């Protein structure tokens, strides 16, 4: 039974849930804990690494995209404390996110001949664009089709972001977070190459809702080779939590490690 979902997005980036609503949704899903991991952003309403909200443990985290020289990967920081270095880095990233968001919106509007009525701000991401396309009355593209046909990495409306290097990203996260890990390792084009980066990390996202499901043997091998702590989460952007995560035994191990290095 899943008791902890350690990969949840809110309206501070590209999720649909506010942090105030998350405890209610978490309880409905039978969860005791969640980790807020907004993209490239320190959540403005979470002041401590771990807090209790309406009977649910809320861990402050972050998902940071970094460049490896091969392909970008996503790092997850758990137990976040605000530092000057991380604050400066996410502010720089957010400025670029807004510029990139405007460019994507403009390309989509030209491509489809519609007005999306979007004004990118901090936390803006491609899911905002996909949702706007999905609900627009003059297009029949769904949320997923918006990514597949327009704004995905190979799409005609895609615009790349400026992201930190792996080394710099790990450095700023280590200064701010109790644990640093690799997100969704089997989503990358070269998962073995991405998993090799775990030699410099504390943990790896072992439990994740891949669709279709993927054999986690590569991840299990990396856990053994690099002595990693397995984590897990649903990567929730909508109002459904607990699709993937940790059972009680795994969560106890995670909390013990989190507290030991906090």
JOQUI-V128734 format. One record per pair of residues at least 12 apart in sequence whose C-alpha atoms are under 6 Angstrom apart, sorted by the first residue. I is the first residue (numbers start at 0). J is the second residue. If there is no record, write none. Layout:
# JOQUI-V128734
i=I j=J
i=I j=J
This chain:
# JOQUI-V128734
i=0 j=246
i=1 j=244
i=1 j=245
i=1 j=246
i=2 j=30
i=2 j=31
i=2 j=246
i=2 j=247
i=3 j=30
i=3 j=31
i=3 j=32
i=3 j=33
i=3 j=244
i=3 j=245
i=4 j=33
i=4 j=232
i=4 j=241
i=4 j=244
i=5 j=33
i=5 j=34
i=5 j=231
i=5 j=232
i=6 j=34
i=6 j=36
i=6 j=232
i=6 j=233
i=6 j=234
i=7 j=35
i=7 j=36
i=7 j=234
i=7 j=235
i=8 j=35
i=8 j=36
i=8 j=37
i=8 j=235
i=8 j=236
i=11 j=122
i=12 j=37
i=12 j=38
i=12 j=122
i=12 j=123
i=13 j=124
i=14 j=236
i=14 j=237
i=15 j=236
i=15 j=237
i=22 j=55
i=31 j=55
i=32 j=55
i=32 j=56
i=32 j=57
i=33 j=57
i=34 j=57
i=34 j=58
i=34 j=59
i=35 j=59
i=35 j=60
i=36 j=60
i=36 j=61
i=36 j=62
i=37 j=61
i=37 j=62
i=38 j=62
i=39 j=62
i=39 j=63
i=39 j=89
i=40 j=89
i=48 j=78
i=48 j=79
i=48 j=80
i=58 j=78
i=59 j=78
i=59 j=79
i=60 j=76
i=60 j=77
i=60 j=78
i=60 j=79
i=61 j=75
i=61 j=76
i=62 j=74
i=62 j=75
i=65 j=162
i=65 j=163
i=65 j=164
i=65 j=165
i=66 j=164
i=66 j=165
i=67 j=165
i=73 j=182
i=74 j=180
i=74 j=181
i=74 j=182
i=75 j=179
i=75 j=180
i=75 j=181
i=75 j=182
i=76 j=176
i=76 j=178
i=76 j=179
i=77 j=176
i=77 j=177
i=77 j=178
i=78 j=176
i=78 j=177
i=79 j=175
i=79 j=176
i=80 j=175
i=82 j=175
i=85 j=171
i=93 j=121
i=97 j=119
i=97 j=120
i=100 j=119
i=103 j=156
i=106 j=156
i=107 j=156
i=129 j=142
i=129 j=145
i=130 j=142
i=177 j=257
i=177 j=260
i=177 j=261
i=178 j=201
i=179 j=200
i=179 j=201
i=180 j=200
i=180 j=201
i=180 j=202
i=180 j=203
i=181 j=203
i=182 j=204
i=183 j=204
i=198 j=225
i=201 j=227
i=202 j=227
i=202 j=228
i=202 j=229
i=203 j=229
i=203 j=230
i=204 j=229
i=204 j=230
i=204 j=231
i=205 j=229
i=205 j=230
i=205 j=231
i=206 j=231
i=206 j=243
i=206 j=244
i=207 j=231
i=207 j=232
i=207 j=233
i=207 j=243
i=208 j=243
i=231 j=244
i=231 j=245
i=232 j=244
